[in-house]
Amino acid sequence: MSVPFSEMGDRSVTACLPSGTKAQLDALKPFFEAERERARQLSMADTTGLNALEAAARMVLWREQKEALRRQGQLTDSKKALVIGGLVQVLTERGWNRVWPRVPGPRQGRWPGAPQSGPWPEEDTIDLPADLVTTVGAACWHTSAEPIRLLRQWRERYPRAIPSRPTRSACTIEALEEYQRLSAAIITKGDVWRAAYAAGIRIAVERQRGMGMCRDRGHRTSAPYTVIKPA
């Protein structure tokens, strides 16, 4: 039996992002508002004529439907919805949107091979569905398990090495190249968060352009959502 989206809870993640990401998100705020208004106009959001019990049941169903639409990239009514839709697309494209074994032991700190710094001057903290965050962590770990194991062995062979400082690497050029090759094979959660933001922005911009192209006598229109009809 599947757990309703509303009962899964959220987990906070912090993404280090390339320059310009926050400006792109700010530029999409009018689109988020247009999406919220479009959602309010759908019949599923209307509880007129229903008694209290029927209205409550309708709203529970509508909340579940909205979360499903966000994951499908069909409802982008907030920054969170944008990242959720992008993340689901990234997981699907990688073949990661499935059940993974648990990560062995607590996973804290930087991942082996992760750079101490990168070209990611912007930072954004966001609450995402716990099931998606768990999937990302497990998928990254198990997909990268072999290069992580080899990188730990490399560290044991060259305990004084500083790969981020080639002139003080304390190892041979060949060993440094091996480290770089193994590091490149490791997919970190940060890689996935950045890909999710990029995919979400791309989806939103494409849908925004589609809405702008569909006009009837000056009024913006767009394709309706596929909505579960109430019983």
Secondary structure, DSSP 4 states (H G I P E B T S, - for coil): -PPPGGGT-EEEEEEEE-TTHHHHHHHTHHHHHHHHHHHHTSGGG--TT--HHHHHHHHHHHHHHHHHHHHTTS---SHHHHHHHHHHHHHHHHT--S--PPPSS---SPPTT--S--S--EEEEEEEEHHHHHHHHHHHHHHTHHHHHHHHHHHHH-TT--TT-GGG-SS-HHHHHHHHHHHHTPPPHHHHHHHHHHHHHHHHHHHHHHHHH-EETTEE--PPP--PPP-
